[in-house]
Amino acid sequence: MIRVLLADDHTLFREGVRALFGTEADLEVVGEASDGQEAVRMAAELRPDVVVMDLMMPVMNGIEATRRIRQAQPETRVLVLSMYDDEEYVQQLLAAGASGCMLKRATGDELVKAVREVVSGGMPLDPAVAARLVKDYVRLVQGQEEAAAAGALTPRELEVLKLVAEGHTNQDIADRLGLSRKTVDAHRTNLMRKLGLHDVTEVVKYALRHGIITLAAGTDG
């Protein structure tokens, strides 16, 4: 039997999930909690296999309750049920130790399958939640690639990058840095190649994104 603790502040919802699980031969609801603090206490007492956890609850939210349960009982899995697919929530839930995240619009069959999956070591995610994570991962990889590219710039190229982003012409930059126009042209070409940038607009966006210039500083044009 898979022993389940339900944690949700809506009695009607808990009753519905209890009734759903009651139709499954391998699922047993061993307790119900109406807030996060109660969920932590009951998880310690009952030692369930899975806690089906609401995200937004009074006294203590599902993220903090998940964190405390997982710290105290690493063997207990937490499957979070949420109304939200916001990437910030998802990141916090996974960091807290959640074994999966389903949205409350999931069907009964999907929820039952998710409970069984977390017990077997899987990490069920609602498709919308999974899509958020993929987008976040792509942004992370892109950021790492950009950081690596920026690290490949020489100190002089970084100087030129900042001045270009601020709107200075190559001749202005040459005068400021005491270089020839031809040398500045070469630095500009090299840094744009290294960063994969194609025009001044992309240079400005890159510099803003990485804090090389600020909106307050603006550009000269």
Buried (B, 14 or more C-beta within 10 A) or exposed (E): EBBBBBBBBEEEBBEBBBEBBEEBEEBBBBBBBBBBBBBBBBBEEBEBBBBBBBBBBEBBBBBBBBBBBBEEBEEBBBBBBBEBBEBEBBEBBBEBBBBBBBBBEBEBEEBBBBBBBBBEEBBBBBEBBBEBBEEBEEEEEEEEEBEEBBEEBEEBBBBBBBBBBBBBBBEBBBEEBEBEEEBBBBBBEBBBEBBEBEEBEBBBEBBBEBEBBEEEEEBEE
